[in-house]
Structure formats: structure tokens, C-alpha cells
Amino acid sequence: MEKFNYSNSLDIHSLLDRYRTGSIAPADVIASVYDRIERYADPAVWIYLAPLAETLERAKALENLDPQQLPLYGIPFAIKDNLDWAGVPTTAGCPPFASTPARSSAVVERLCAAGAIAIGKTNMDQFATGLVGTRTPYGVCRNPFDSRYIPGGSSSGSATAVSAGLVSFALGTDTAGSGRVPAAFTNIVGLKPSCGSIGTRGLLPAVRSLDCVSVFALTCADAASVLQVASGFDAEDAFSRHPETKVLPDLSRLRVGVPGDGELEFFGNAEAEQRYREAIARLQSLGCTIAPIDFKPFADAAETALRRPLGSRKVGRDRRFPRRASRGYRSDRLRNYQRRQTLRCRLCLPRVVPVGRAPPTGRNSVGVNGCVGGSHDRHDLYCRRSCSGADRPQHQSRALHELCEFARFVCDRSSQRVSKQRIARRIDTDGSCVARFIALQPGSCFPR
């Protein structure tokens, strides 16, 4: 049996070929992985790294199994720390919110059952609210190509672990670029699957209706292999969907939409513009038809979602605070008003009942348990409709679902029973990364 060392590639297909010929064993690969991690010497990549002895034990347990029967036999991988791994704390980059799940997330269960070996949990922008990889108390991962540059986020640790050759693939998440951006910054493949194709049970939500588990890999073939194992309908996930297979047309009949020249912006980066033009030319040489589109609606949506917190905009435009808000005035009255406006839904969707006021008990009141006229449990966060339209279904709004999900999340993460006042404070402080940064859209209650 040959020795597996630092110079060998960790790409999935190479490893599987060597496993199936018997030239290497999973334990050899795991020993090499930990040696690579030690040599790379960047503790900011990991929030949790499993002990070597424990990982070797899991690797040796595979030696009694047939590599031909397990599609990811002995493949080392990393997990973004907003995905549950049984027995390991999930922090989402926020230590006070850490909790230890008894069960792994759906995607981790699938991968481990296919023979993959989890190495650890990776660093991330706190609560997955960032595209830079620097919004974390665990340190900033250095970019494998140049430490002067950021790794991108929010799945910074996962992208770095793959790009630096520490693991074969890694799990991230992608709600608004958190998987694709760091992949681009670290020169690897970042796959964002269709929403619902990979189950999100066990994922700490950012935008529940848009969250995707993403895959980082060294090659497209590797990413496809992981996707094949990870995808599938999950009856325990309300947003899971049965996978749909679509065959792409012949390239000569493929129309590719691109922004018009007047809508392109490269911010002075001539090399980026050159690469973009080369990619368009490459598509044309393959027979594709390039079709300019109106990109303004997409740019406006991104501007709304990523750059304009709804609460600040509402306060800034409100007649009661026209000048003070624009000058950065932050009185207690303004802060309380901004909190209410930030948590209030648009288009006659539910609004939060002010703290300290008894919740209504009529048919227009909904508790976090989803029951009309819900119980008065002290952990519940109550909402009621801003309109009196009885013709609208109580649970029509997906925004209401997301608000209640976040309230339940705050309650579940509390180490002790807490009052409504403490829940509200947590939403406004510890939870501000989630409550104020989730993308604003028709299906989202919290603005970004």
C-alpha cells in the first residue's frame, strides 16, 4: 500500500480510484488531512476541529465496508457552522447562541451514510450575514492565494478549507451569494443548487424560504458527485422539493441573457472586465446566442435587499423623525420606533405587539405555535394583523411564518425560561444580525 502524502490531490474521483484499487486506506488520508491542517496553520478556518483519534476511528470503521458500494467512501469534508452535526455545538459564528444538537442536519446525515468523513466545522460571517468573511469573532481566514485579500463570505471557512487542499469538499450555505462569492474569491467550484433540492432541516435559517445548502469542491465533477448524494426530498423539511431533471438544449440553441453594456459596472477593475468579455466570447464560439436583457429590476432588488435596511428607510421618511433620523439622531424614542418598524411586515402583514401589552385573543391573533388565538405562554411572541380583512387566511403570509420561526429559534436557544422582554432584547441585540439583515422580499418578514 502506497503512502498518501501532502503532495497528493484530495479531489474525490482520484481518491475513489485509489480506494477501489486498494492502494490507500481512509485512515491514511485522514492522517494526511490533519498534517495539512497543521502545516497550513490558520486556526481561523475552523470553529471546531474533531480530535484526530476520533476521526481516525471513524475512518478505520470504513475499512470493513466495500468502497464500490459507498459513493463518497473515505472522502474528508468540512461543515459550515450553521449546519448541525450531532454532538458538536452549532454557533453560526455567535458563541452566546451555541447549542449542541442531538441529531445531525439532513445533508450531513446523507453524506456520512454515503461514506464521507466529517473533519470539523468551519468559520463564517456571523449568522451568515455577510459576503466578506470578516464578520466573525473567531478570526478572519486568510485567502489561500494572498493573505492581503479577504476570503469572501459568509461561508469563508468552508471555501478556504477546500481551496487550501485541507478537505475534498465542504458544505456551505447560499441565500444571497454566501456560497458563490467565497468560491470565486478562492478559485474553486461553488455550487448553489435549486431551492429545496437539498434538505435544510438542521440548518439555522437566515431566510427560511430562500436558504440553500451549497457545495464547495475542487472540480465540477466533484460538486456533481456530492450533489447527487446530498439532494433528495425530505419529508421533515417544509421547503423540500422533489428534484426535477431538465436537459439543456444543444449549445447552438441556447440563449444566454447578459446585462446590456450600459448596465455593466466593474468599479475600475480592468482585469475583471476583460475576463467577462472573454467569457462572453467563449460562449459565442460554442454556438450560444447572447441576448441582452434589462438588468435594472435585478439591480434594484439587490440594492433593496443588501444596502437599504427597511427600518432606517422608514424612520428616515417618517414625518415624525424627518431631520433627526437623517442626522443620525438616536433617542430612546427613535430606537423603539425603529425596532417596531424593523419588525413590522409590509402589505398588511402581521405586526409585533409592543412589549408589555397583553396580546389579543381574538381570531386575528397568532402565536409562535401557529395556533389562532394562541396560548399565552411566556415564551410566545405574538403578532396580529394590521388590517381587519377577515377574508385573508390566517396563515397566508410566509412572512408570519418566518417571524414565528425566528421567535421560536430565540426561545429554543435560551438556556433558561425567559420573559417576553428578554426575548425582545435578544432580537434587538444578539439577534440583530438576523433580524435586521435578512433580505427584504415578498416572502421575508425581516429586512436586510
N, C-alpha and C positions, 0 to 999 in steps of 0.2 A: 504494500500500500504506500503510495507516494505521500510526501509531506505537503501539506497545504500551508502556504506562507503569505506574507504581506503583498507580494507581487501578483498573486492570482486574483482574477476578477471574481466579483461576487454576483455577476449577473445570473439570473435564475436559470436560464437554459444551459449555461456552462456548468453550473453546479449540478443540475439534474442529470446531465450526461455523465458526469464523473461519479455521482452516486450510483447510477444504474449499472455502471461498469465495475463498481466495487473498488475504484482507485482511491476514494476518500470516504471518510465516515463523518456523520454530523458532528461528533464531538471535536474532530479536528478543525472543522470550520468554525465552531463556536470559540474554541481556544484562540484561533486566529483573529476572530472578531474582537475579542476583548483585548488582544495585543494591539490591534489597530486603534481601538478607542484610547488605550493608554498612550500610544505614540502620538495620536492627534492632539491630545492634551488640551481639550476645550470642554471644561465641565459645564459650560452654559448650554451645550447641546441637550443635556439630559436633565430632567426634573427627577426622574427615578431610573436607576440602572440596577437591574436584577443582579444579585450576587452570582459570581461565576460558578460556584459549586451548584447552586440551584439550577442554573441554565444548563450546565453540563449534564445534570441528572435527567432533565427533560430531553436533551439530545440523545443520551445513551438509551433512553426508553424507546427511541425510534428504531434502534438497530435491530430489533426483533420484528420489525414490520417490513413489508415489501415496498421498495421505492417506486415500483411500477404502479402501485395502487393508490398512491397519495400524490396529487398534482403539485404540492408545494413541500415535498419531503425534505426536511432539514434546512429549509430556507430561513435565514435570520431576518427579522423585520422589527421595526420600531412603531410605537403607537403615540399619536398626539395626545397630550394630557387633558383633553376634554372628552375622551372616549374611555369608557370603563374597562378595567382589567381586574378580574376577581382577585380580591385580597390586596390590591395595590391602591393607595389613595389617588383620587382624581381631584386635581386642584384647579384646572383651567387657568393656570397662571396666577391664581389668587389663593395663597396659603390659608387665610381665615375661612374660606369656603370649602376646604378639603373634606372629603368623606371617602370612606372605604367601602366599595360595593361588594356584595357577596356574589354577584354574577357579572360575567363579562358582557360587554356590548355584543350585539348580534354579529357584527362584522368580525370581531376578534374571535368569537366562538367558531365561526365558519373557517377562518384562516387556520386556527390551531387544529381544528378537526381534519384539515387537509394536510397537516404535517409541518406547517410553518412554526418557527420558534421565536417567540417574543423575547426581545432583549431588554427593553425598557420603555419609558415614557418620555416624550420629548418636550422641549421648551416651546413656548408660544406667546403671542401677544395676549394679554390678559382678556379672558372671556372671548377670545377670537375677534377682538375689535381692533383691528389694525392691519395694515399691509406692509409694515416696515420690519417687524421682528424685534423692535426695541422697547415695546411697552410691556415689560416683564420685570418682576423683582428677582428673577433667577439669573440675571446677566444676559448680555447680548451675544448670540452665536456669531462667531467671525465667519465672513464669507470665505469659502474654501479657496477661492481664486485670488482674493485680495482683501486683507483684513481692514483696509480703509473703507470698504463698502459694506452696506447692510446686506443681510441675507434675504430680506423680504419676509412678509408675514401674511397671515398670522401663523401659518404652520412652519415657522422658521427652523425649529429643531429637526423636524422630520425631513425637510428638504436638505438641510446641511448634512444630516447623517447619511443620506443616500449619496449626495454629491461627493462627500469626502471618502466614500468607499467603506463606511463603517457597517452598513447593512445592505441587504439586497434590495429591499423596498421598504416603504414606510407609509403609514396611514396619516392622512391629514383631514382637514375639512375645507369646504369651499362653499361659502354663502354669497360672497361678492368679490371673489378673487383670491381668497386665502390659500388656495391650493395652486393656482396657476402662476400667481405673481412670484412666490419664492422659487418655484421650479424654473421660471425664466431667469431669475437672478443668480441661480446656482447651476445653470446649464444642464438640467436633467429633464425628464419627461414628467409633466404634471397632468394627470387625468381627472377631469371633473365629469363624473357620469351623470346621466339624466336623473332629475329629481325622483326619488323613490325607488330607483333601481337597486341601491344598496340600503339595507335597513338602517335606520337611525336610532333604534332602541339602544339605550345605554350611552347616547351622545348628549352632552349637556348643551341645550339649544342656544342658538344665537337668534335666528329667525326660523322658528319651527317649521314653517311651511316651505322654506327655501333651502334649508340646510342639506348639504350633500357630504358624504364621506368621500374624500379624494384619495388618489393613489400617486405616490412618488416612486419612480423607477428609473433604471439606467437606460432602458430601451423601450420602444413602443410595444415590442413583443412581450416583454416582461410585464408591462402595465396591463396588457390584454389578458395575460395568464392570471394575474391577480384578480382582475375584474370578473373573469369567468367563474372564479371560486367565490368571490365576495358577494356577487349580485344574486338576487332571488327574492321572491315575495316573502314578507314576514308578517304573519297574521297579528303579531303583537304591536306592530307599528301602524298607526292610523294613516300615515302618509306613504306607506309602501305600495308599490305598484308591480303588477306582473310585467316582466321585461318584454319589450317589443323589439323585434328584429326587423331592421329596414336595410334593404340592399341599395347601395349607392348606384346611381346611373353611371354609364360609361363616361369617362372624363370629357369626351367630346360633346356630351350633352349636359355637363354640369355647369350651372350658373353660379358664380361666386359674387356675393354682394360685398362691395367695398365703399367706404365713405368717399364722397366727392373731394376733389383736390382742395376746394375752398374750406373744407371741414377738417382737414388734417392738421395736426399740431404736434411738432416734435420738440418744442422747447429748446431750440438751438442745437439739438443733438444730430449732427450731420450723419454720423455713422448709423444711427437708428433709422433715419430716413432712407439712407442707401440700402440697408438690409430690407426695409419694407418694399422698396421699389424692386429689388431683386426677387423677392418672394412673389410679387405680382407677375413679374416677367416669367418666372418659373411656372406658375400656374397656366399662363397663356401658352407657353411652349408645350405643355402637356395636353393642350386642346381645350382647356376650360374657357368659358365665356365670362369676362369680367363685366359686372353690371353695377354701375354707381347707384348708390341709394341715398336717401335723405337720412343722415345720421343724427340730425338735431334732436328728435324725440329721445333717442338713447342717451345723448349727451346731457339733455335736460334731466332725465331720470337719474343719471349718475350724480349730477350736481345736487339734486334734491336729497338723494339718499346719503351721500357721503360728505357733503360740505355745509348743509344747512340744517342744524338742529331745529326741529319744529317748535320747541318751546321758546327758543331765543327769537325765532321769527315772529311767533305770535305775540310775545311780550313786546318786541320792538315795534310792532304795528299797532298795538293796543292803545287806544286813546287815553287810557288811564296812566300809561307809562311811556309816553312818546319820547321825551327828551332824556329822562333818567336812564332808561334802558340803553339808548344809543350811546350814552357816555359811560356805560359800564356800572351804573348805579346798582348796588346790591343790598337793599334794605331787607329786613326780615319779611316785610310785607311782599316785596317783589319776589324774594326767593320762594315764599309759599305759593304765590300766584303762579310762578314759573313751574313749580312742581306740579300743580294741578293741571296746568295747560300741557305740560310734557306728557303726563299720563292720560290725558283725555283723548278719546278717539275722535276721528273725523266722521262726517257724513251721518250724523245721528247715531253713532255707535255708543256703547256704554261709557260712562264716565265714573271715576273713582269717587266714592262718598268721602267727604272730608273726615280726617281722623277725629275721633271723639264723638261723632254724630251717629246715632243709632241707625242701622241700615233699615231700609224699608222692607216690609214683609209681604207686600202685595205680589201680583203676578209679574210685575216688571222688575223684580229684584232677583239677582242671580248670584249665588255664592261660588267659591272656587271649586266646590264639588260638582258644579254644573246643575244643581237642582234649583228649579224655580222656587222662589221664596225660601232659599237655602237656610240651613240651621245657623244659629248664632254662635257657633264655635269660635273661640277667641283667636284661632289660627286663620280664620277665613278673611279674605279681603273681598269686600262687597262692591258690586257695580250696579248701576241702574241705568235705564235708558234715558238719553237726553230728550227723546221725543216720546210722545204718548201714543204713537201709532200701534194699535193693537193688532193690526193686520200683518205686522212683521214678526216672523218666527223668533222665539226667544234665543235660539242658538244659531241664527243665520250668520252672525258675524264671526268670521275666523279671527278677527282682532280680539273679540271677547275671549275666545279660546286661548289665544296667546297670552293675554293678560292674566288669565286664571292659571295658566301653566307656570308663568313666572312667579306668581304669588305662592303657588304650591311648592315650587322649587325653593323659594326662600324659606318656607316653613319646614320643608323636609331637611334642609341643610342646617337648621338650627339645632344646637346641641341640647337645648332645653326649651320648655314651653315659653313662648314669648307673647307679649301683648301686641295688639294692632299697632300701637305707637312704635314699638321696636321694629316691627316688620316694615312700617313706613320709613323709619330711619334707615334701615338696611337698604331698602330700594333706593333711597336718595343718596346713600354713601357707598357702602360696599358694592351695591348692585348698580351703581350709576353707569359702570362700563357697559352693562347690558341694557338698562332701562333707557339710556339716552343715545345709544349708538346703533340700535337695531334699525335696519333700513326701513324707511317710510315708503309704504306702498299700500294698495287696497287691502292686502291680507295681513298687515302688520299693525299692531297696536302701539308699539314703542318706536319713536323716531330715532334716526341716527343723526 
